[in-house]
Amino acid sequence: MIQIQLLETALLLGLYVLLAGGYALTYTLAWMWHRSGFRTAAIALYGMHGLVAAGIVFWAPLWLGWKLLLVASSLAILAIPSITLRHLERTHGTGSIST
């Protein structure tokens, strides 16, 4: 991997993580405040996350194992917020904020 490819791949991976965190945050805000705007933002962020993941898988000069790990991580990122919130509701009761 040449230096420019390394830099481009690192920037794409940083964007991948940033979008995953943004998705989780907006998903949680949509759950807490029942706002469709947050739900729409969460869907958009996950869609952008998927596009960045696809770009990394098809463009970046990474070993196949790393690309498969990215695909599996993207699928896990889709499920983690809902699983975590269900667990928190079950253990602590409903924490939904209605305003």
Secondary structure as GFF3:
##gff-version 3
##sequence-region A 1 99
A	DSSP	alpha_helix	3	33	.	.	.	ID=ss1
A	DSSP	alpha_helix	36	59	.	.	.	ID=ss2
A	DSSP	alpha_helix	64	92	.	.	.	ID=ss3
###
